[in-house]
């Protein structure tokens, strides 16, 4: 029954994807990662606001109290200086007393400004934990820029910042990695379809024989994509100059944009864009009007453009560095070879290669019983001849080489006293098989004349 349904096509063996797998595949895509990063940044901004907002309200109340104290201190100093006019003092002593009173008022105001954010008014206050500022904080945490214009003050906010960064930094790095790969692939595709195609077309024209029409040249359509004869796109490297030009254009574009928004000069704006995109983030220059301004109606649009520019610029910078990395390594190796730094290393490598080639075992021949060398093959050396020493009666072994000269002596052996040995001239003989010991009385040819 099941076979009938299978043959008629009512069902197949293909399993349908579950909802969880579909969600995971969507979250791993570029759009899904972007949404995850955006939601994580916005959620972190609101959590920071909820943690730090009560402490900010307490700071506002303390600032109001401090403003009242500063006002009272100013009134007291004014009355004190008025009372000094009715006292008959010397001029030097009068100046000293007035200076002391004014110095005390100055210290009181400076402490109020630094510790209580006193701005000369009782009701004036600049909120630190707004949505744009909190969002900029979360983006600087995740991107490791860290301007320092705003930071958590409470213990709860500091602890939350630690755990938020532990998850947010890898999340943004994954998103930037995927975005950087897409940018690199797009950049290589565009470069291979514009610059490389132009170079291939010029080369096809130059390779034509003289007095030949250009219509007979090889068409670029005939080239297999990825396996072209000239400048194949599988092993294509974008030149370093093009990467640097692209980075400079992007930095100058951001510099013009921020100089218009913030009122900076072009040099300062270029410095800010590079420090931001390289995640150095000194914090000496912060995009206040672009992101931190709340009164302007275009603040939200500027904030979105600024964040997109920063994230895209970080991905572009890492992409260009990765594209230039391999080429820079090759140039460094070439330079080291030219100036002689890698000469010893290359010599050692060549020496090891030659030694390894010498130590490789030779292949054994299948038929080793034959003693006649084949054509083009080196003949085996003749067998060792056994001689009797005239002094002690021991035997000495000597192997004759191909040119007739003796080889170094081998280990000496002794035979039974009943056997008599005599030197044998084997230079003129053809090589024979190696002698083997035998219990029979038959003499071994080429080594022993016979038994006594």
C-alpha positions in Angstrom: 0.0 0.0 0.0 2.8 2.4 0.9 4.6 1.6 -2.4 1.5 2.6 -4.3 1.3 6.0 -2.6 5.0 6.5 -3.1 4.7 5.7 -6.8 1.7 7.9 -7.3 3.5 10.8 -5.6 1.2 11.2 -2.6 4.2 11.6 -0.3 8.0 11.6 -0.6 10.9 10.8 1.7 11.8 14.5 2.0 11.3 15.9 5.5 9.7 19.2 5.9 11.7 21.8 7.8 10.5 22.6 11.3 9.6 26.1 12.5 12.7 26.2 14.7 15.1 25.4 11.8 13.5 28.0 9.6 13.9 30.6 12.4 17.5 29.7 13.0 18.3 29.9 9.2 16.7 33.3 9.1 18.5 34.6 12.2 21.8 33.5 10.7 21.2 35.5 7.5 22.4 39.1 7.0 18.9 40.5 7.6 18.3 38.3 10.6 21.7 39.2 12.2 21.0 42.9 11.6 17.6 42.7 13.3 19.2 40.8 16.2 21.9 43.4 16.6 19.4 46.3 16.4 17.0 44.7 18.9 19.8 44.0 21.3 21.1 47.6 21.1 17.7 49.1 21.6 16.8 46.8 24.4 20.2 47.5 26.1 19.6 51.2 25.8 16.2 51.0 27.6 17.6 48.8 30.3 20.4 51.2 31.0 17.8 54.0 31.1 15.8 52.1 33.7 18.8 51.4 35.8 20.4 54.8 35.7 17.4 57.1 35.6 16.5 57.0 39.3 20.1 57.9 40.2 19.9 60.7 37.7 16.8 62.1 39.4 18.6 62.1 42.7 21.5 64.0 41.1 19.0 66.5 39.8 17.6 67.1 43.3 21.1 67.5 44.7 21.9 69.9 42.0 18.9 72.0 42.9 19.9 72.0 46.6 23.4 73.0 45.6 22.2 75.8 43.5 20.3 77.2 46.5 23.5 77.0 48.6 25.5 78.8 45.9 22.9 81.5 45.8 23.0 81.9 49.6 26.8 81.9 49.6 26.9 84.7 47.0 24.5 86.8 49.1 26.6 86.2 52.2 29.9 87.2 50.5 28.2 90.3 49.1 27.0 91.4 52.6 30.4 90.6 54.0 32.2 92.8 51.5 29.7 95.6 52.2 30.5 95.4 56.0 34.2 95.8 55.3 33.6 99.3 54.1 32.7 100.6 57.6 35.8 99.2 59.2 38.9 101.4 59.4 41.6 99.0 58.0 44.8 99.5 56.2 44.6 99.1 52.4 46.8 95.9 52.4 44.8 94.2 55.1 41.5 95.1 53.4 42.6 93.7 50.1 43.7 90.5 51.8 40.3 90.0 53.5 38.4 90.7 50.3 40.6 88.2 48.3 40.0 85.4 50.9 36.3 85.9 50.7 36.3 85.8 46.9 38.5 82.7 46.8 36.2 80.9 49.1 33.2 81.7 46.8 35.2 80.6 43.7 36.0 77.2 45.3 32.4 76.7 46.3 31.2 77.3 42.7 33.9 75.1 41.1 32.9 72.2 43.4 29.3 72.7 42.6 30.0 72.6 38.9 32.2 69.5 38.9 30.3 67.4 41.4 26.7 68.6 41.2 26.5 69.7 37.5 25.7 73.3 38.5 25.0 75.5 35.5 24.1 78.8 37.2 20.4 78.0 37.5 18.2 76.1 39.8 15.9 74.4 37.3 18.3 73.8 34.4 19.4 70.2 33.8 20.7 68.2 30.8 19.4 64.6 30.8 22.2 62.1 30.4 20.0 59.0 29.9 17.9 59.7 26.9 17.2 57.3 24.1 19.8 58.6 21.6 22.5 58.9 24.2 21.8 55.4 25.6 21.7 53.9 22.1 25.1 55.5 21.4 26.4 54.0 24.6 25.2 50.5 23.6 26.7 50.8 20.1 30.1 52.0 21.5 30.0 49.1 24.0 29.3 46.5 21.3 31.8 48.0 18.9 34.5 48.5 21.6 34.8 52.1 20.6 34.0 53.5 24.0 33.8 57.3 23.7 33.4 57.8 27.4 30.9 60.7 27.1 28.4 58.7 29.1 28.9 55.7 31.3 27.0 53.7 34.0 27.4 55.2 37.5 25.5 52.8 39.8 26.8 49.4 40.8 23.8 47.7 39.1 24.6 49.5 35.9 28.3 48.5 36.0 27.5 44.9 36.5 24.9 44.9 33.7 27.4 46.6 31.4 29.9 43.7 32.0 27.4 41.0 31.0 26.0 43.1 28.2 29.4 43.6 26.6 30.2 39.8 27.0 27.2 39.0 24.7 27.1 42.2 22.6 30.7 42.3 21.4 30.8 38.8 19.9 27.3 39.4 18.4 28.4 42.5 16.6 31.7 40.9 15.5 29.7 38.0 13.9 27.5 40.5 12.1 30.5 42.6 11.0 32.2 39.4 9.8 29.3 38.3 7.6 28.9 41.8 6.3 32.6 42.1 5.6 32.5 38.8 3.6 29.6 40.1 1.6 31.4 43.4 0.9 34.6 41.5 -0.1 32.7 39.2 -2.5 30.9 42.2 -4.0 34.0 44.2 -4.3 35.9 41.3 -6.0 33.0 40.7 -8.3 32.8 44.3 -9.4 36.6 44.5 -9.8 36.7 41.4 -11.9 33.8 42.5 -14.1 35.1 46.0 -14.7 38.9 46.3 -14.4 39.8 42.7 -15.2 37.5 42.4 -18.2 39.0 45.6 -19.6 42.5 44.2 -19.1 41.5 40.8 -20.7 39.9 42.7 -23.7 43.1 44.7 -24.2 45.3 41.6 -24.0 43.1 39.8 -26.5 43.6 42.7 -28.9 47.3 42.7 -28.4 47.6 39.0 -29.0 46.0 39.3 -32.5 48.4 38.7 -35.4 49.3 41.9 -37.4 46.9 43.1 -40.0 44.0 41.2 -38.4 40.6 42.5 -37.8 39.5 43.1 -34.2 36.4 41.1 -34.9 38.5 37.9 -35.0 39.7 38.4 -31.4 38.7 36.0 -28.7 35.4 36.9 -27.0 35.2 37.4 -23.3 31.9 35.4 -23.3 33.9 32.3 -24.2 35.9 32.4 -21.0 34.7 30.2 -18.2 34.0 32.3 -15.1 36.6 31.6 -12.4 39.0 29.8 -14.8 40.0 32.5 -17.3 43.4 32.2 -19.0 44.5 35.6 -18.0 43.8 37.0 -14.5 41.5 34.1 -13.3 38.9 35.3 -10.8 39.4 32.3 -8.6 42.8 33.6 -7.6 42.1 37.3 -7.9 43.7 39.8 -5.6 42.4 43.4 -5.4 45.4 45.7 -5.5 46.4 47.5 -2.4 46.2 50.9 -4.0 42.5 50.4 -4.8 41.7 49.3 -1.2 43.5 52.4 0.1 41.7 54.7 -2.3 38.3 53.2 -1.3 39.1 53.7 2.4 40.2 57.3 1.8 37.0 58.1 -0.2 34.8 56.7 2.6 36.7 58.6 5.3 36.5 61.9 3.4 32.8 61.3 2.7 32.2 60.9 6.5 34.4 63.9 7.2 32.4 66.1 5.0 29.2 64.9 6.6 30.3 65.4 10.2 31.9 68.7 9.4 28.5 69.9 8.1 26.6 68.6 11.2 29.1 69.4 13.9 30.7 72.5 12.6 34.2 70.9 12.6 36.9 71.7 10.1 37.7 69.0 7.5 40.9 67.8 9.3 39.2 67.3 12.7 36.3 65.6 11.0 38.6 63.2 9.2 40.5 62.5 12.4 37.2 61.7 14.1 36.0 59.3 11.4 39.3 57.4 11.4 39.5 57.2 15.2 35.9 55.9 15.2 36.1 53.4 12.4 39.3 51.9 13.8 37.6 51.5 17.2 40.2 53.6 19.0 37.7 56.0 20.4 39.6 58.6 22.4 36.4 60.4 23.3 37.9 63.9 22.8 35.4 64.4 19.9 31.8 63.1 20.2 29.0 63.5 17.6 26.9 65.7 19.8 24.8 67.5 17.2 24.3 64.4 15.1 23.1 62.0 17.8 22.9 63.8 21.2 20.8 66.7 20.1 17.2 66.3 21.3 15.6 69.5 20.3 16.2 69.2 16.5 13.4 67.4 14.6 16.0 65.8 12.3 17.9 64.2 15.2 16.5 60.8 14.6 17.4 60.7 11.0 20.9 62.0 11.7 21.3 59.4 14.5 20.3 56.6 12.1 22.7 57.8 9.4 25.5 58.2 11.8 25.1 54.6 13.3 24.8 53.1 9.8 27.9 54.9 8.7 29.9 53.7 11.7 28.9 50.1 11.4 29.3 49.9 7.6 32.7 51.7 7.9 34.0 49.2 10.5 33.0 46.3 8.2 34.6 48.1 5.2 37.9 48.8 7.1 38.2 45.1 8.3 37.4 43.9 4.7 40.1 46.1 3.1 42.6 45.0 5.7 41.9 41.3 5.0 42.2 41.9 1.3 45.5 43.6 1.7 46.9 41.2 4.3 48.1 38.4 2.0 49.6 40.8 -0.5 51.5 42.6 2.3 52.9 39.3 3.6 54.1 38.4 0.1 55.8 41.7 -0.3 57.4 41.4 3.2 58.8 38.0 2.2 60.1 39.4 -1.1 61.7 42.3 0.7 63.3 40.0 3.3 64.7 37.8 0.5 66.1 40.9 -1.4 67.9 42.3 1.6 69.2 38.9 2.6 67.3 38.3 5.8 65.9 34.9 4.6 69.1 33.7 2.9 70.0 31.3 5.7 66.5 30.0 6.0 66.4 29.2 2.3 69.8 27.5 2.4 68.7 25.3 5.3 65.5 24.4 3.5 67.4 23.4 0.3 69.9 21.5 2.4 67.2 19.5 4.1 65.5 18.8 0.7 68.8 17.3 -0.7 69.4 15.2 2.4 65.8 13.9 2.3 66.2 13.0 -1.4 69.4 11.1 -0.7 67.9 9.2 2.2 64.9 7.9 0.3 65.0 4.1 0.0 65.4 2.7 -3.5 62.9 0.2 -4.9 63.8 -3.4 -4.8 63.7 -5.4 -8.0 61.4 -8.3 -8.2 64.1 -10.7 -9.6 67.1 -10.5 -7.5 68.5 -13.9 -8.3 69.9 -12.8 -11.6 73.5 -11.5 -11.4 73.8 -10.2 -15.0 73.1 -6.4 -15.0 70.6 -5.2 -17.5 71.3 -2.5 -20.0 71.8 0.9 -18.5 72.0 -0.5 -15.0 75.0 -0.4 -12.8 76.5 -3.8 -12.1 76.9 -5.2 -8.6 80.4 -5.2 -7.1 82.3 -8.5 -7.2 82.1 -10.8 -4.2 84.6 -10.7 -1.4 87.7 -12.8 -1.6 89.1 -14.5 1.4 92.9 -14.5 2.0 95.1 -16.1 4.6 97.3 -13.9 6.7 100.9 -15.0 6.4 101.6 -14.0 10.0 98.9 -15.4 12.3 97.1 -17.8 10.0 93.8 -15.9 10.2 91.6 -15.1 7.3 91.1 -11.6 5.8 88.2 -10.6 3.6 88.7 -8.2 0.7 86.2 -7.0 -1.8 87.4 -5.8 -5.2 85.7 -2.8 -6.7 84.8 -2.3 -10.3 88.0 -0.5 -11.1 90.1 -3.3 -9.7 91.2 -1.6 -6.5 90.7 -3.1 -3.0 87.9 -1.9 -0.8 88.2 -1.4 3.0 88.8 -4.7 4.8 85.7 -6.5 6.2 85.4 -8.4 9.5 87.8 -11.3 9.7 86.6 -14.8 10.2 88.3 -18.1 11.1 87.8 -21.5 9.5 88.6 -25.1 10.7 92.3 -26.0 10.8 91.7 -28.8 8.3 90.8 -26.3 5.5 93.5 -24.7 3.4 92.9 -21.4 1.7 94.8 -19.7 -1.0 94.4 -16.2 -2.6 92.2 -16.2 -5.7 92.5 -13.6 -8.4 88.9 -12.7 -9.2 89.4 -9.4 -11.0 89.0 -11.0 -14.4 86.0 -13.1 -13.5 82.4 -12.1 -13.9 80.6 -11.5 -10.7 79.1 -14.7 -9.2 76.5 -15.2 -6.6 77.5 -14.6 -3.0 79.0 -17.8 -1.3 76.9 -19.7 1.1 78.0 -22.2 3.8 77.5 -25.8 3.0 78.1 -29.0 5.0 79.1 -31.0 1.9 82.7 -31.4 0.9 82.1 -29.8 -2.5 84.3 -26.7 -2.8 82.6 -23.4 -3.3 83.6 -21.9 -6.6 85.3 -18.6 -6.5 86.2 -18.7 -2.8 87.8 -22.1 -1.8 90.0 -24.4 -3.9 88.9 -27.4 -2.0 89.3 -29.3 1.2 92.7 -30.3 2.4 
